[in-house]
Amino acid sequence: MTTGLLLALTLVRQSVPAAPEPAPVPEATGRAVRPAGEHHLGEELVTGEAEVRISDLKPYFAPQLDPFAPINDLLAPGTYVFDDALFNAVDSLTIPHHFIRSSYLRVPVERSFIYGDIMVFLPAFEKRVATWELVVSNSLGETVRRVSRKGQPPAVISWDGRTETGEMIATGDVYSFTFNAYDAQGNQTRIPGSPQRIAALVVKQDNEWVISVAADQVFDADGARLGEQAAIRLDEAANLIKERFKKEVVVYVYSEQEKLSSDRCAVVKSEIARRVVLPVEALKVAPRFIPGLQPKHSKIEIHVL
């Protein structure tokens, strides 16, 4: 059946004279191009139009922006919890330990150290103020600093931590702040501040830097054993020594017992020597024991000259 059909097609093709093929039209590229509408035997020419519907599903992503976020923040402000343990863990994980021992690089900053101004106030009053004053008192209720001026208070009032005589306040004590404002008729507006304990200070006196740290921030009570958080405080003291050292470092330890002062001096000297490379005889200690000194006033002073 198949052989007969092929034979019939062959006979028909031989009986009909073949039409001469038109001359090819050259392209710009040099290849021959057939005239429009012609095609070879065996090729199928498809013409016309057809509609095709794409049924594939597109992926959908929910919008990340909440249009009601600004309103929600006003109605219910967000709160944040600062985790001290996480703060220390992140620093220890992100900074290589072999760099921490370097005598030239800084280690993570200790947040309990106060640099510069002790406290900054931002007073705001709707009525006219004739005079105002800022009073700073210690834990015994004694006034250590009083700042008073006439007229409207400035937008920012700062306190550098010095007493009326120009001395630095005692590290380890608790201080209270009270802001008083008076109008032209003498009516008083009193704004008490929350008591604050000053645990560590860094101040510049003449040509030396002084690092003052409450003893309980480094040592256990009534002993010379380092506390749990002593390392990060000593690291920050080492930071300042690396940056400000010129000729010597002197460590003073104040306590109520002579032996306790000497033992703590030895520990601090050893810890600083382990963290900072200093010239020979550049690191010195000077125990300072004061009979009857209250434990809260026990402190460590590191003078960097």
Sequence and secondary structure as in RCSB ss.txt:
>XXXX:A:sequence
MTTGLLLALTLVRQSVPAAPEPAPVPEATGRAVRPAGEHHLGEELVTGEAEVRISDLKPYFAPQLDPFAPINDLL
APGTYVFDDALFNAVDSLTIPHHFIRSSYLRVPVERSFIYGDIMVFLPAFEKRVATWELVVSNSLGETVRRVSRK
GQPPAVISWDGRTETGEMIATGDVYSFTFNAYDAQGNQTRIPGSPQRIAALVVKQDNEWVISVAADQVFDADGAR
LGEQAAIRLDEAANLIKERFKKEVVVYVYSEQEKLSSDRCAVVKSEIARRVVLPVEALKVAPRFIPGLQPKHSKI
EIHVL
>XXXX:A:secstr
 HHHHHHHHHHHHHHS        EE TTS EE  TT   TT     S               S  TTHHHHHHH
S       HHHHHHHHHHHS HHHHT SSS     TTEEES SEEE    SS  SEEEEEEE TTS EEEEEEEE
SS  S EEE SB TTS B  TT EEEEEEEEE TT  EEEEE   EE  EEEEEETTEEEEEEEGGGTB TTSSS
B TTHHHHHHHHHHHHHHH SS EEEEEEESSHHHHHHHHHHHHHHHHHH    TT EEEEEEE TT  GGG EE
EEEE 
